[in-house]
């Protein structure tokens, strides 16, 4: 191991490798040995940075939240209401390789939680609101701007959009020939347009 090591950079490289392993093989098969092989580093390097496998997985999830939040910051800068809502919905669909990797990792993580893994799910950092909260805020902004109908609560619309995101994401991964990235994007755009007062 070289003496001059950027430990933060190395730690992030390790966690990026965890994303790939979990997305490809699942959490159960993401052993210390497999992760070490993915990075071409020893298990001892992993032990230097993380207490155990749970620490590795939760650290990987936390870094993913941070990266996603940074992307939201960039994409939503200067936008509000319906335009921001449109960008946020599309950003949370697996429309490119980066977001497909994120979706596969998250769905593997959620699967473990559903099975009662009794693991603590790290929450987004202070500047990274939960997706449902941001969807609700932007929906309310769009309603106040007259861009979305007001005959339904912003929170209810946001919950429906979240269901749309999760449902499309799952089925795009399960059957990409039936539900293509292009088709997924088009359907979501039409769904947002249907909420317009003029729809």
Secondary structure, 3 states (H helix, E strand, C coil): CCCCCCHHHHHHHHHHHHHHHHHHHCCCCCCHHHHHHHHCCCHHHHHHHCCCHHHHHHHHHHHHHHHHHHHHHHHHCCCCHHHHHHHHHHHCCCCCHHHHHHHHHHHHHHHHHHCCCCCCCCCCCCCCCCHHHHHHHHHHHHHHCCCCCCCCCHHHHHHHHHHHHHHHHHHHHHCCCCCCHHHHHHHHHHHHHCCCCCC
